[in-house]
Amino acid sequence: QVDLVESGGGLVQAGGSLRLSCAASRNIFGINVWRWYRQAPGKDREMVASITRDYVINYADSVKARFTISRDNANNTLYLQMNSLKPEDTAVYYCNFWRLRPGRDYWGQGTQVTVSS
């Protein structure tokens, strides 16, 4: 059993910053892609940022130049640095570790981010 434990969410004013963390309870062999998703009330879950095993990084257009994804392999932790936050960034943020072979998805429990105007 592997748990992904998220932390770092909270309430912040527009223009502020937060850093989300997602720590795996143990090392997970063979992860191919690490991702952050978010889901706002009444909306579908959307991918915010991803980083591959080879450190190829992608961002949703809405967060480019404001968010930075990174990972610490030694500590089995994924991060999302969020700067210049906007009210539209308000959502529950989820981390996801994905492995191709054998196929497996790991999800965090979600952490609430609320940005006030």
Secondary structure, DSSP 8 states (H G I E B T S, - for coil): ---EEEE--EEEETT--EEEEEEESS--TT--EEEEEEE-TTS--EEEEEEETT--EEE-TTTTTTEEEEEEGGGTEEEEEE-S--GGG-EEEEEEEEETTTTEEEEB--EEEEEE-
